[in-house]
Amino acid sequence: MMFFESINPTTGENLATYPVMSPVQIAEAIEQAHHAYLDWKRLSYGERGILMNQLHDWLLAHQEEYAKLMTLEMGKPIVEARSEIEKCAKACAFYAKHAEGFLQPESVALPNTKSYVTFNPLGIVLAVMPWNFPFWQVFRFAVPALMAGNAAVLKHASNVTGCALAIEESFVQAGFPKNLFRSLIIPSDQVKMVIQHPRIQAVTLTGSSKAGASVAAEAGKCLKKTVLELGGSDPFIILPDADLDAAVETATKSRLINTGQSCIAAKRFIVFDSVRREFEQGMMKKFQEMKMGNPLDETNQLGPLARLDLREGLHQQVQKSLKQGAKLLWGGEIPQGNGAFYPPTILTDVKKGMPAYEEELFGPVAAILPVRDEAEAIRVANDSSFGLGATIFSRDLKKAEKIAAEEIEAGQCFVNAMVHSDPHLPFGGVKGSGYGRELSRFGIREFVNIKTVFLSLK
């Protein structure tokens, strides 16, 4: 029998061991989810909403327990882990209130007909989710999918199996039908088999571009819809007229949140030559003030990376960029001692061809890309295989808004603010960052049958 081990990235200790499900167990879980769906889809939005509000209450009542589990399994600073649970609870309340309105039938005015569009559930949605936001990534898909009347099965990252099982238990404890949400404890090579199962109607994945392409290819063979939220190397443009103190403050938070392990973290800081030195000095000061250590200690803003191999890969990207001509302003050295820690690091003079320019740096490493003018800033911002989020800092709101709305190739662009996800707003990317949208009314409509109903009245 195969097992998953949950390893504390802070200490290296084994937290728990979980048996992997057999093909027979996987098939049984999917069938059980399907039978739960058949009853669930017939409930009213109000009935579903009652349970979703109960889930909201359950999450807040167990906030500390779940936050600590996240921190132990993947190293998230405990303060951020608590906030993540609060965010999940807010999503429950949001969709409990708005799902019915988002999915109300829409009339279409045609002569001599009664014509309208309905939004009906599809069935079971498979989610393949990452470890970096082990609760939020799951609730971001599951809450709207279930409120739309679907069932859900989750293939979570193996290093957060404890979180996967805790999430499943939270739905049960909140009163949801047993088996409506199931966590499949399976390795990645079993995902293909699950996608192929006839009860699975759609697939959503948050993860790397490589993983997204693999899942999309398999789902395509089965003619099953996918929504993909993939990697990002988000640009953060600082125009010469920007409030530099505010830009530095936001840039630091955006780059270092979750110890830099966020798809929508700002990663490429595009700075005009005229304000470059001041920005660099400000960022260095902020990075130097950040405390790194045991993530259960509330005074530490940075924990370890989620795994030692991830730290090694990040360090190789930094070292290769330095060999190719980037300059190290701060950090860049693996600390001694236990844990997958990596210091907040700043690279400058980053140019095309370097890993820090071309690749996603999934850790606390900022890349500064100097530019001469606005046209070059926009060109560099878009010169990426990714297109998830972007930030622009400027006191000229009219100019910044025009650049955000018309020039930047990204799924979301924020002016004078950090890119973040919010249930009110659609979330997703373009280019190598994926397709489809989560959250808002757009997200809940991804996994429904948009059905035309036409009645002739002649």
C-alpha positions as CSV (number, residue, x, y, z in Angstrom):
1,M,0.0,0.0,0.0
2,M,1.2,3.5,-0.9
3,F,1.2,6.3,1.8
4,F,1.5,10.1,1.8
5,E,3.7,11.7,4.5
6,S,2.9,15.1,5.9
7,I,6.2,16.8,6.7
8,N,6.5,20.0,8.7
9,P,8.7,22.2,6.6
10,T,9.8,24.2,9.7
11,T,11.2,21.2,11.5
12,G,11.3,18.4,9.0
13,E,9.3,16.1,11.4
14,N,6.7,13.7,10.1
15,L,3.3,15.0,11.2
16,A,1.2,12.1,9.9
17,T,1.0,9.3,7.4
18,Y,-2.1,8.7,5.1
19,P,-2.9,5.6,3.1
20,V,-3.5,6.3,-0.6
21,M,-6.9,5.2,-2.0
22,S,-7.1,2.2,-4.2
23,P,-8.9,2.3,-7.6
24,V,-11.9,0.6,-6.1
25,Q,-12.1,3.1,-3.3
26,I,-11.8,6.0,-5.8
27,A,-14.6,4.6,-7.9
28,E,-16.8,4.1,-4.8
29,A,-16.2,7.7,-3.7
30,I,-17.2,9.1,-7.1
31,E,-20.4,7.0,-7.2
32,Q,-21.2,8.1,-3.7
33,A,-20.7,11.8,-4.7
34,H,-23.0,11.2,-7.7
35,H,-25.8,9.8,-5.6
36,A,-25.5,12.7,-3.2
37,Y,-25.7,15.1,-6.2
38,L,-29.0,13.6,-7.4
39,D,-30.7,14.8,-4.3
40,W,-28.7,18.0,-3.8
41,K,-29.5,19.4,-7.2
42,R,-33.2,19.4,-6.3
43,L,-32.8,21.6,-3.2
44,S,-33.7,25.2,-3.5
45,Y,-31.0,27.9,-3.3
46,G,-32.4,28.8,0.1
47,E,-32.0,25.3,1.4
48,R,-28.4,25.2,0.1
49,G,-27.8,28.6,1.5
50,I,-28.8,27.6,5.0
51,L,-26.1,24.9,5.0
52,M,-23.5,27.3,3.5
53,N,-24.1,29.8,6.3
54,Q,-23.7,26.9,8.8
55,L,-20.4,26.2,7.1
56,H,-19.4,29.8,7.5
57,D,-20.1,29.5,11.3
58,W,-18.3,26.2,11.5
59,L,-15.1,27.6,9.9
60,L,-15.0,30.6,12.3
61,A,-15.6,28.3,15.3
62,H,-12.7,26.2,14.3
63,Q,-10.5,28.9,12.9
64,E,-7.5,28.3,15.2
65,E,-7.5,24.6,14.6
66,Y,-7.5,24.9,10.9
67,A,-5.0,27.7,10.8
68,K,-2.6,25.7,12.9
69,L,-3.0,22.7,10.6
70,M,-2.1,24.9,7.6
71,T,0.9,26.3,9.4
72,L,2.2,22.9,10.4
73,E,1.7,21.3,7.0
74,M,3.0,24.0,4.6
75,G,4.6,26.6,6.8
76,K,2.1,29.5,6.4
77,P,2.6,32.2,9.0
78,I,-0.2,31.7,11.6
79,V,-1.6,35.2,11.3
80,E,-2.0,34.7,7.5
81,A,-3.5,31.3,8.1
82,R,-6.2,32.7,10.4
83,S,-7.0,35.3,7.7
84,E,-7.3,32.5,5.1
85,I,-10.0,30.8,7.2
86,E,-11.9,34.1,7.5
87,K,-11.7,34.5,3.8
88,C,-13.2,31.0,3.2
89,A,-16.0,31.8,5.6
90,K,-16.8,35.1,3.8
91,A,-17.1,33.2,0.5
92,C,-19.6,30.9,2.1
93,A,-21.7,33.9,3.3
94,F,-21.4,35.7,-0.1
95,Y,-22.6,32.8,-2.2
96,A,-25.3,31.8,0.3
97,K,-26.7,35.3,-0.3
98,H,-26.0,35.9,-4.0
99,A,-26.1,32.5,-5.7
100,E,-29.8,32.5,-6.5
101,G,-29.5,36.0,-8.1
102,F,-26.5,35.0,-10.1
103,L,-28.3,32.0,-11.5
104,Q,-31.8,33.4,-12.0
105,P,-33.3,32.4,-15.4
106,E,-32.9,35.2,-18.0
107,S,-35.7,36.1,-20.3
108,V,-35.1,36.7,-24.0
109,A,-37.6,38.9,-25.9
110,L,-38.7,37.2,-29.1
111,P,-42.0,37.6,-31.0
112,N,-44.6,35.0,-30.2
113,T,-42.5,33.0,-27.9
114,K,-41.6,32.5,-24.3
115,S,-37.8,32.2,-24.4
116,Y,-35.4,32.2,-21.5
117,V,-32.1,30.8,-20.4
118,T,-31.6,28.6,-17.3
119,F,-28.4,27.7,-15.4
120,N,-28.5,24.1,-14.3
121,P,-25.9,22.1,-12.5
122,L,-23.6,19.7,-14.4
123,G,-22.9,17.0,-11.8
124,I,-19.5,16.2,-10.2
125,V,-16.7,18.8,-10.6
126,L,-13.2,17.5,-10.0
127,A,-10.8,20.0,-8.5
128,V,-7.0,19.5,-8.6
129,M,-5.6,22.0,-6.0
130,P,-2.2,23.2,-4.8
131,W,-0.7,23.5,-1.4
132,N,0.0,27.2,-1.1
133,F,-3.5,28.3,0.0
134,P,-4.7,24.9,1.1
135,F,-8.1,26.0,2.3
136,W,-8.9,29.1,0.2
137,Q,-8.1,27.5,-3.1
138,V,-10.5,24.7,-2.4
139,F,-13.3,26.9,-1.0
140,R,-12.9,29.3,-3.9
141,F,-14.1,26.5,-6.3
142,A,-16.2,24.4,-4.0
143,V,-18.6,27.1,-2.6
144,P,-19.9,28.4,-5.9
145,A,-19.9,24.9,-7.5
146,L,-22.0,23.5,-4.7
147,M,-24.3,26.5,-4.5
148,A,-25.0,26.0,-8.2
149,G,-26.1,22.4,-7.4
150,N,-23.1,20.4,-8.3
151,A,-21.1,17.9,-6.2
152,A,-17.3,18.1,-5.8
153,V,-14.4,15.8,-5.5
154,L,-10.9,17.1,-4.6
155,K,-7.5,15.9,-5.4
156,H,-5.4,18.1,-3.1
157,A,-1.6,18.4,-3.0
158,S,-0.1,15.4,-1.2
159,N,1.8,17.5,1.4
160,V,-1.5,19.0,2.7
161,T,-3.5,15.8,3.0
162,G,-4.5,16.8,6.5
163,C,-6.0,20.0,5.2
164,A,-7.9,18.0,2.5
165,L,-9.5,15.7,5.0
166,A,-10.3,18.6,7.4
167,I,-12.1,20.4,4.6
168,E,-14.2,17.3,3.8
169,E,-15.0,17.0,7.5
170,S,-16.0,20.6,7.7
171,F,-18.7,20.1,5.1
172,V,-20.1,17.1,6.9
173,Q,-20.1,18.9,10.3
174,A,-21.9,21.9,8.8
175,G,-24.7,19.6,7.8
176,F,-24.1,19.0,4.1
177,P,-25.1,15.6,2.7
178,K,-22.5,13.0,3.2
179,N,-20.3,12.4,0.2
180,L,-21.4,15.6,-1.6
181,F,-17.8,16.9,-1.1
182,R,-15.1,14.2,-1.1
183,S,-11.3,14.4,-0.8
184,L,-9.6,11.8,-2.9
185,I,-6.2,10.8,-1.4
186,I,-4.5,9.9,-4.6
187,P,-1.2,10.6,-6.4
188,S,-1.0,12.8,-9.5
189,D,-0.8,9.8,-11.8
190,Q,-4.3,8.8,-10.8
191,V,-5.8,12.1,-11.9
192,K,-6.1,10.9,-15.5
193,M,-8.3,7.9,-14.4
194,V,-10.6,10.2,-12.4
195,I,-11.0,12.6,-15.3
196,Q,-12.0,9.7,-17.5
197,H,-14.7,8.5,-15.1
198,P,-18.1,9.0,-16.7
199,R,-19.5,10.6,-13.6
200,I,-17.0,13.5,-13.7
201,Q,-18.5,16.3,-15.7
202,A,-15.9,19.1,-15.5
203,V,-12.4,19.8,-14.1
204,T,-10.8,22.8,-12.4
205,L,-7.1,23.1,-11.6
206,T,-5.0,25.6,-9.8
207,G,-1.3,25.0,-10.3
208,S,1.6,25.1,-12.7
209,S,1.2,25.7,-16.4
210,K,2.6,22.2,-17.1
211,A,0.0,20.6,-14.8
212,G,-2.7,22.7,-16.4
213,A,-1.8,21.7,-19.9
214,S,-1.7,18.0,-18.9
215,V,-5.2,18.1,-17.2
216,A,-6.7,20.2,-20.0
217,A,-5.4,17.7,-22.6
218,E,-6.9,14.7,-20.8
219,A,-10.2,16.5,-20.2
220,G,-10.3,17.6,-23.8
221,K,-10.0,14.0,-24.9
222,C,-13.1,13.3,-22.8
223,L,-14.9,16.5,-24.0
224,K,-15.1,17.8,-20.4
225,K,-14.9,21.5,-19.6
226,T,-11.9,22.9,-17.7
227,V,-11.1,26.1,-15.8
228,L,-7.4,26.6,-15.2
229,E,-5.8,29.1,-12.8
230,L,-2.1,28.7,-13.5
231,G,1.2,30.4,-12.6
232,G,2.0,34.0,-12.7
233,S,4.9,36.4,-12.9
234,D,2.9,39.6,-12.2
235,P,4.3,43.0,-13.1
236,F,4.3,45.8,-10.6
237,I,4.8,49.1,-12.5
238,I,6.0,52.1,-10.6
239,L,5.5,55.3,-12.7
240,P,7.7,58.3,-11.9
241,D,4.9,60.2,-10.2
242,A,4.0,57.4,-7.9
243,D,3.8,57.8,-4.1
244,L,7.0,55.8,-3.5
245,D,6.4,55.2,0.2
246,A,3.0,53.6,-0.6
247,A,4.4,51.7,-3.6
248,V,7.2,50.2,-1.5
249,E,4.8,49.3,1.3
250,T,2.4,47.5,-1.1
251,A,5.2,46.0,-3.2
252,T,6.8,44.4,-0.1
253,K,3.5,43.0,1.1
254,S,2.6,41.7,-2.3
255,R,5.9,40.0,-2.9
256,L,6.3,38.5,0.6
257,I,2.7,37.4,1.4
258,N,2.6,33.7,2.1
259,T,6.5,33.8,2.1
260,G,6.3,34.7,-1.6
261,Q,4.4,31.5,-2.5
262,S,1.4,33.1,-4.3
263,C,0.5,33.0,-8.0
264,I,-0.8,36.6,-7.8
265,A,2.1,38.0,-5.8
266,A,3.9,40.8,-7.6
267,K,7.2,39.4,-8.9
268,R,8.6,41.7,-11.6
269,F,9.0,45.3,-10.4
270,I,9.2,47.6,-13.4
271,V,10.7,50.8,-12.2
272,F,11.6,54.0,-14.1
273,D,15.3,55.0,-14.0
274,S,14.4,58.3,-12.5
275,V,13.0,56.7,-9.3
276,R,14.8,53.4,-9.4
277,R,17.4,54.1,-6.7
278,E,14.8,55.5,-4.2
279,F,12.6,52.5,-4.8
280,E,15.4,50.0,-4.4
281,Q,16.5,51.6,-1.1
282,G,13.0,51.6,0.2
283,M,12.4,48.0,-0.7
284,M,15.7,46.9,0.8
285,K,14.8,48.6,4.1
286,K,11.5,46.9,4.2
287,F,13.0,43.5,3.3
288,Q,15.6,43.9,6.0
289,E,12.9,44.5,8.6
290,M,11.0,41.3,7.9
291,K,11.3,38.6,10.5
292,M,11.7,35.0,9.4
293,G,11.3,32.1,11.7
294,N,8.8,29.6,13.2
295,P,5.5,30.4,11.5
296,L,3.6,29.6,14.7
297,D,5.3,32.6,16.3
298,E,3.0,35.6,15.6
299,T,6.0,38.0,15.5
300,N,7.4,36.3,12.4
301,Q,6.1,37.5,9.0
302,L,8.0,34.8,7.0
303,G,8.0,31.1,7.5
304,P,9.7,28.4,5.5
305,L,9.0,27.4,1.9
306,A,6.6,24.4,1.8
307,R,9.3,21.9,0.9
308,L,13.1,21.6,0.7
309,D,13.1,20.8,-3.0
310,L,11.1,24.0,-3.7
311,R,13.8,26.0,-1.9
312,E,16.5,24.4,-3.9
313,G,14.7,25.2,-7.2
314,L,14.2,28.8,-6.2
315,H,17.9,29.2,-5.2
316,Q,19.0,27.8,-8.5
317,Q,16.9,30.4,-10.3
318,V,18.5,33.2,-8.2
319,Q,22.0,31.9,-8.8
320,K,21.5,31.5,-12.5
321,S,20.1,35.0,-12.8
322,L,23.2,36.4,-10.9
323,K,25.6,34.5,-13.2
324,Q,23.8,36.0,-16.2
325,G,24.3,39.6,-14.9
326,A,21.7,40.4,-12.4
327,K,22.8,42.2,-9.2
328,L,22.1,41.0,-5.7
329,L,20.8,43.8,-3.4
330,W,19.8,41.7,-0.5
331,G,19.5,38.0,0.6
332,G,20.2,35.2,-1.8
333,E,21.9,32.8,0.7
334,I,20.4,29.6,2.1
335,P,20.4,30.0,5.9
336,Q,22.0,27.3,8.1
337,G,19.8,25.1,10.3
338,N,16.6,23.1,10.0
339,G,13.6,24.0,7.8
340,A,13.1,25.1,4.2
341,F,13.8,28.7,5.0
342,Y,14.9,31.2,2.3
343,P,15.6,34.9,3.1
344,P,13.7,37.8,1.4
345,T,15.9,38.5,-1.6
346,I,16.1,41.4,-4.1
347,L,17.7,41.1,-7.5
348,T,18.1,44.2,-9.7
349,D,19.3,44.8,-13.3
350,V,17.1,41.8,-14.3
351,K,17.0,41.5,-18.1
352,K,15.4,39.3,-20.7
353,G,16.7,35.7,-20.8
354,M,17.3,35.5,-17.0
355,P,15.2,33.1,-15.0
356,A,14.1,36.0,-12.8
357,Y,12.7,37.7,-16.0
358,E,11.3,34.6,-17.8
359,E,10.1,32.3,-15.0
360,E,7.9,32.4,-12.0
361,L,9.9,32.8,-8.8
362,F,7.7,31.0,-6.2
363,G,9.3,32.3,-3.1
364,P,10.4,35.6,-1.4
365,V,12.5,36.9,-4.3
366,A,11.8,40.3,-6.0
367,A,13.1,41.1,-9.4
368,I,13.7,44.7,-10.3
369,L,13.5,45.6,-14.0
370,P,14.6,49.1,-14.8
371,V,12.9,50.9,-17.8
372,R,13.3,54.3,-19.5
373,D,9.8,55.3,-20.3
374,E,6.1,54.4,-20.2
375,A,6.2,52.6,-23.6
376,E,9.0,50.3,-22.4
377,A,7.3,49.7,-19.1
378,I,4.2,48.4,-20.9
379,R,6.2,46.3,-23.3
380,V,8.2,44.7,-20.5
381,A,5.1,44.1,-18.4
382,N,3.5,42.2,-21.3
383,D,6.7,40.5,-22.3
384,S,5.8,37.3,-20.4
385,S,4.3,34.0,-21.0
386,F,2.0,34.7,-18.0
387,G,-0.9,37.0,-17.7
388,L,-2.5,36.6,-14.2
389,G,-2.4,39.9,-12.4
390,A,-0.7,43.3,-12.6
391,T,-0.3,46.4,-10.5
392,I,0.3,50.1,-11.5
393,F,1.3,52.8,-9.0
394,S,0.8,56.4,-10.1
395,R,-0.8,59.6,-8.8
396,D,-2.3,60.2,-12.3
397,L,-5.3,57.9,-11.9
398,K,-6.6,58.7,-15.3
399,K,-3.4,57.5,-17.0
400,A,-3.0,54.5,-14.7
401,E,-6.6,53.4,-15.3
402,K,-6.1,53.6,-19.1
403,I,-3.0,51.5,-18.9
404,A,-4.7,49.0,-16.6
405,A,-7.9,48.7,-18.7
406,E,-6.4,48.8,-22.2
407,E,-2.7,48.0,-22.2
408,I,-1.8,45.3,-19.7
409,E,-2.3,41.7,-20.7
410,A,-3.7,40.2,-17.5
411,G,-6.8,38.8,-15.9
412,Q,-6.9,41.5,-13.3
413,C,-5.1,44.8,-13.0
414,F,-5.1,46.9,-9.8
415,V,-4.1,50.6,-9.5
416,N,-2.4,51.7,-6.3
417,A,-3.4,48.5,-4.6
418,M,-2.2,44.9,-4.2
419,V,-3.7,42.3,-6.5
420,H,-5.9,40.0,-4.5
421,S,-8.9,37.7,-5.0
422,D,-12.4,38.8,-3.7
423,P,-15.7,36.9,-4.1
424,H,-17.2,40.1,-5.7
425,L,-14.7,40.1,-8.6
426,P,-13.9,37.5,-11.3
427,F,-10.5,35.9,-10.9
428,G,-8.4,34.2,-13.5
429,G,-5.7,34.8,-16.2
430,V,-4.8,34.8,-19.8
431,K,-1.9,33.3,-21.8
432,G,0.1,30.8,-19.8
433,S,-1.8,31.8,-16.7
434,G,-4.9,29.8,-17.8
435,Y,-8.5,30.5,-18.8
436,G,-11.9,30.6,-17.3
437,R,-12.9,32.6,-14.2
438,E,-13.5,31.9,-10.5
439,L,-15.6,33.9,-8.0
440,S,-18.3,36.5,-8.7
441,R,-21.2,35.7,-10.9
442,F,-18.8,34.7,-13.7
443,G,-17.2,32.0,-11.6
444,I,-20.5,30.4,-10.5
445,R,-21.6,30.2,-14.1
446,E,-18.5,28.3,-15.3
447,F,-19.9,24.9,-14.1
448,V,-23.5,25.1,-15.2
449,N,-25.4,24.1,-18.3
450,I,-26.5,27.4,-19.9
451,K,-29.7,26.0,-21.4
452,T,-32.0,27.7,-23.8
453,V,-35.7,27.1,-23.3
454,F,-38.0,28.1,-26.2
455,L,-41.8,27.9,-26.2
456,S,-43.7,28.8,-29.4
457,L,-46.9,30.7,-28.5
458,K,-48.3,30.8,-32.1
